[in-house]
Amino acid sequence: QVRLVESGGGLVQPGGSLTLSCAISGSGFTVFAFSWYRQAPGKQRELVAMRITNTGSTNYADFVKGRFTISRDNAKNTVYLQMNNLKPEDTAVYYCNVDPYYGGEPYPEVWGQGTLVTVSS
């Protein structure tokens, strides 16, 4: 069973930086894709960034292009979201998401519990 645990959220001033981490645990699966989503108060959850593992294809939402970077450390089995030049409108709960495969078959996506990022002076 895949389990995701996010960390790294907090309070940061506008223009500042944060790095979110998502530790992936479990066994017997491969990761087809990994993503970060966010949900601001009163708004729907939205995709921030996604990477397809085998191709390396990466997509970013327009509102974070040039500021955020998604990455993965295979040795640590951890996914990261480096966030630079943060803006107040980036305030949200950020969620890690993984699409696992077991034995070559897709399984339902897995979500982390979320980590709160607050951008405010």
C-alpha positions in Angstrom: 0.0 0.0 0.0 1.3 3.4 -1.0 1.5 6.1 1.7 2.4 9.7 1.2 3.5 12.1 4.0 4.0 15.8 3.1 6.1 18.3 5.1 7.7 21.7 4.6 4.7 24.0 4.7 4.7 27.1 6.8 4.5 30.9 6.9 6.7 32.8 4.4 6.8 36.4 3.4 6.0 37.4 -0.2 9.0 36.9 -2.4 10.3 34.1 -0.2 10.9 30.4 -0.9 9.8 27.1 0.5 10.5 23.5 -0.4 7.7 21.0 0.1 8.6 17.3 0.6 6.5 14.2 0.0 7.9 10.9 1.4 6.6 7.9 -0.5 6.4 4.6 1.4 5.2 1.1 0.6 6.5 -1.7 -1.6 5.7 -3.6 -4.7 4.7 -0.7 -6.9 6.1 1.7 -9.4 5.2 5.3 -9.8 3.7 6.2 -13.1 3.4 9.9 -12.3 3.7 12.3 -9.4 2.1 15.6 -8.9 1.5 18.5 -6.6 -2.0 20.0 -6.2 -3.2 22.9 -4.1 -6.5 24.0 -2.6 -7.1 27.6 -1.4 -9.9 28.4 1.0 -13.2 28.4 -0.8 -11.7 27.2 -4.0 -11.4 23.9 -5.9 -8.3 21.8 -5.8 -6.1 22.6 -8.7 -3.0 21.0 -10.4 0.3 22.8 -9.7 2.8 20.5 -11.3 3.0 17.0 -12.7 5.8 14.7 -14.0 5.5 11.4 -15.9 8.2 9.1 -14.5 9.3 7.1 -17.5 9.4 10.0 -20.0 10.3 12.9 -17.6 7.6 15.0 -19.2 6.7 17.8 -16.8 3.8 20.2 -16.8 3.3 23.3 -14.7 0.2 25.4 -14.2 0.6 28.8 -15.8 0.4 30.5 -12.5 3.6 28.8 -11.2 5.7 28.6 -14.4 9.2 29.9 -13.8 8.7 30.0 -10.0 8.0 26.4 -8.9 10.0 23.2 -9.7 8.9 19.6 -9.2 11.5 16.9 -8.7 12.1 13.5 -7.2 15.0 11.9 -5.4 14.7 8.2 -6.2 17.3 7.2 -3.5 15.2 8.9 -0.8 11.9 8.0 -2.5 10.8 11.6 -2.0 9.1 14.1 -4.2 9.8 17.8 -3.9 8.2 21.1 -4.8 10.6 24.0 -4.8 8.7 27.2 -4.6 10.3 30.6 -5.3 9.1 34.1 -5.4 6.0 33.2 -3.5 2.9 35.4 -3.7 0.0 35.8 -1.3 -2.2 34.1 -3.9 -0.1 31.0 -3.5 -1.6 30.5 0.0 -3.2 27.1 0.1 -3.0 23.6 1.3 -0.6 21.7 -0.9 -1.2 18.0 -1.6 1.1 15.4 -3.0 -0.4 12.9 -5.5 1.0 9.6 -6.9 -0.3 7.3 -9.6 0.9 3.8 -8.7 1.3 0.7 -10.8 1.3 -2.8 -9.4 2.5 -5.5 -11.7 2.1 -3.2 -14.6 -1.5 -2.5 -13.8 -2.7 1.0 -12.8 -4.2 1.5 -9.3 -6.2 4.4 -7.9 -4.2 7.5 -7.3 -3.0 8.2 -3.7 -3.1 11.5 -1.9 -1.1 12.8 1.0 -2.7 14.6 3.9 -1.7 18.1 2.8 0.6 20.8 4.1 -0.4 24.4 4.6 1.5 27.2 2.9 0.7 30.7 4.0 2.3 33.6 2.2 1.9 36.8 4.1 3.8 39.8 5.4 
